[in-house]
Amino acid sequence: MSNKERTTIDDEVFKANFEQGVREVRAKKHLGQHFLNDEDVSKRIAETLLKDNYKNLLEIGPGMGVLTKYLLEKYDRFIAMDLDRESIAYLNSTFKVENKIQDKPQALNVVEADFLKADLKEYLGDEQFAIIGNFPYNISTQIVFKTLENKEQIPEFSGMFQKEVAERICAKEGSKTYGILSVLTQAHYTAEYLFTVPPEAFDPPPKINSGVLRLQRKENYELPCEEKKLRDVVKTAFQQRRKTLRNSLKKFNLSPELREDAIFAQRPEQLSVEQFIELTIKISEDGI
């Protein structure tokens, strides 16, 4: 099915949903959707953010709102952002009715947008906000990288990933899963793997386990080196992770003196985040 045909069908579904009311949302493979349907797990995820009085909260990929309803119990107002028009229709019809029944003010702002392409300032201005969600597997690492791009506004982040991705983000040096995502995330955030979620907690069930993590922005999250340079050093090093840094970082035209530094005898997975930052500073200052 072409994107144009899919868009036409989605538009028709969206219109019908508003006219007739939406009773459920179909999980769409092209969006990487697996809807969480375990109430206990949803409640646990809603409790993962350490601060419960955020003025602004962004939920990514709310689906049928199983997590959303628990967030409404904790936060005065927040944005639920989804690309799926069927989900948007469902959330608007379901939670507006629920709030009316409970005589609650409308705390939920449902936004149809692609998080990866959205200008977050359009919705949140320059204010601080936290991110939470059951993230689509096919864009989960991209969500992390966009969070890093907007770290000045995001002090806390929690949610569910494919288990191996969550473990990779939280991995420490010396681990086989430690890599680019680990270093670049932990340069700015403290990463903590919280718990594992089995496939049967979803509809349709994925073929793998999921993992929930929490990121807390470090007090001193601004780096003493150029971020772009750090990314370049880390990515170049891990592209040949079995080689020593002396061999994998040849493209930086290191001086003979710097190449003799003991750090270059190590492999990338042996270096801590702090050591990668120190390494970047040394490379930047080499030959000055």
N, C-alpha and C positions, 0 to 999 in steps of 0.2 A: 504493500500500500504506500502510495506516495505521500509526502508531507501535506500537499494540497488537499488530497482526498481525506487524510486524517483530520485536518483542520476543519473541513466541511462537516464531517461527522461530529466532531467535538462541538461545533457551533450549534448543530441541530439538537444534540443532547442537552447542551447548556440551556437553550431556549425552552425545550420541553420540561426540563427540571424546574425552571421558575414558574412555568404555567401549571404544572401538576404537583409540584413538591417532590423532593428527592428522598427516597427511602434508603438507598445505599449507593456506594461509589464502586465502580468496577476498577480493579487493579489493572493498570496498563503496563505491559512489558516494556514498551519503548520509553517509559518514564522511570523504569526500575522500581516500581511500586510493590511493596509487601506491607500490607496494613497490619499494624499491631492490634491484636484483639484480646490481649491478656490484661485484665484490669489491675492486677497486683503489680505487674511490670510497669504499666503506665504510671501508676501512683508512685513507684520508686523513682522513675525517671523525673517526675515532677518535683521530687524532693532533692534532686542532685545539686541544684544551684545552692550555694552556701548562704547567699544573701536573698532574703525573701521580700525585700521592699524596693526592688528596682522600679524606678519610675517608668522605664521603657524596657520591654522584653520583646524579642522576635522569635517566633516559632517557625521553623522551616519545614515544609512538607507535612502539614497537619492531617492530610488524608480525610478520615471520617471523624476526626476529633476526639479519639480515645484519650490522648494526652491532653488535648486542649481543655477538656472539661475539668481536669484536675488543676490545670494552671489557672483557670478562672476562679478556683477556690482560694488561690494564694496571692494572685496579683490583681491590682486594681484595673489595670488596662494593659493590653499588649496587642501586637500585630501577629497575625497568622498569615504566612506567605506561601502560596502554592501556585504552580504553573498549570495544574489540572483544573479546567473550568468546571468539570462535574463536581470536583471536591469543593470548589468555591461556592457553587450553588447549594450543595448539601450543608456546608457550614453556615451559610447565611440563613437558610431556612430553619435549620435545627436550633442554632444557638440564639437567634432572635426570639424564637418562640419560648425557649427555655428561660431566657432572661425575663421575658414578660410574665411568665408564670411565677417566677421567684421574686418578681418585683425588684429586679436588680437593674442598675444603670447599664447601658451597653458598654461593656468593658472591652469587647473584642472587635478589632478592626481587621476584617478579612480582605487581604490584598491579592489580586491576581497578578503575579509577576514572577519572573525568573530571577532567583537570588543571585545567580552568577553574573547576570547582566544588569541587574537593578542598580540605580544610583541610591544608595542607602540614605544619603542626606536628604533625599526627596521625601522620605518617610520619617526620618528620625532627626533631621537637622544635624547639629553638632553635639547633641546630647549623648551621654554614656548609655549603653544598652547591653543586655546579655542576650546570648543566643542559646536556643534549646531546640531539640527536635529528634525525630526518628528519620534519619537522613537517607535519601535514595542512594543505594550502593554505587550506582554508576557515576555519581558526581560528588561523592563524599570527600575525596581528597581535594577536589577543587573548592569545596566549601571551606575547608581548612585554610587553603592558600588565600582565599578572599578574606577570610577572617584576619589573617596575618597582615594583609594589605590595609585593613581598617582597625588594627589593634589599638590605636589611640582612643577609639570609642568603645572597645569591647573588653571590659575587665574580666568577664567570665563567660564560659562556653561549656555546654554539656549536651550529650546526646548519644545516639546509637549509630554504630557503624558495623560493617562487616568485621567480624572478630579479628581477623588478621590485620586489618587496617588500623583498628583501635590499638592493638598490641604494638604495631609498628610506630604509631605516634608516641606511645608511652615508653618505648624501649630505651634502655640505657646502654652505654658503651660496653662492648664485649659481647653483646647479644647478636645473634644471627639476623634478627629482625631490625636491628639498629641501622638507620640509613638517613637519606636526605630529609624525609618527612619528620623523622625524630629530631634531628639537629635544628632544622629551621623553626619548628614549632617550639621546642624547648629553649631556644635562644630568648624567647619572649614570654613564654608561659610555663608554669609548673603543670605537668601532665600526670594524671592519675587514672589508672584503669580501675573501674568500680565493680562491675559484675558482668557475667555472661548470660545471654538470653538464647534459649533453644529455638529451633525452627518452628515448633508447634505453637509458639506464641503469636504467629503471624498467619494471615490469610491473603494470598496463598503462601504456604510455608517455603522459605528459601531452602537451598540445598546445604547451607552452611550455618554455623552459629553466628550470633551477633554479639557485640561487646559495647558496653556503655562506659564512657569516659568523661572526665571533667578537666577543663583547662582553666587555670587561674593566672591572670596576668601578673608578671613579676613586678615588684615595687619599682625596681630599676630596669624597665624593659627596653629602654633606649640603649643601643649598643655603642661601644667605644670604637667601632670600626664601621666602614661603609657597608650597609646591608646588601647592596647589589654585589659587592665584592665577596662578601661572605657566601651568598648564594652560589656564585660562580666557583669559588673554591670548594665548597661542599659537594656540589653536583659533579664537578670534574673529578674529585677524589673518589666518589662512590661509583662512578662509571667504570672504574677498574679497581673494585674494592679488594681484590686479592693481591694487588701490587702495593709496594711501599709507596709512601707519598713522594719519595725522591723520584720515582718513575712515573707515577700517575699525574704529577703536577708539572711535567716538563714544559707545558705550553706557556707557563708564566715566566719562562726564561730566567730562572733563579740564578743568582750569582754563586760562584763556587763556594764562597764563604757561608752563605745561607744554606746551601745544599748539605753542608757538613753538620748542620744543627741536628741534634739527636732526634728531634721530633720527626724528621723526614725518613727515619729508619722504621717508622711505625706504619701500620695499615690504617685506613680510615676508621674502621669499626673500633679501633683501640683508643681513639681520641674522644674525650668528653666534649660537651658543648663549649665549655670554657676554653678548652685547648684549641678548638676550631676557631674561636674568636681571636685567641692569641696568635694562631698561625696566620690568620688573615691580616692581622696588624703587621706581622713580620714580613709578609709578602708585599704589602702595600708600601712599607718603608724600605724595602730592599733596593739598594742602589741610590737612595736619596743622599 
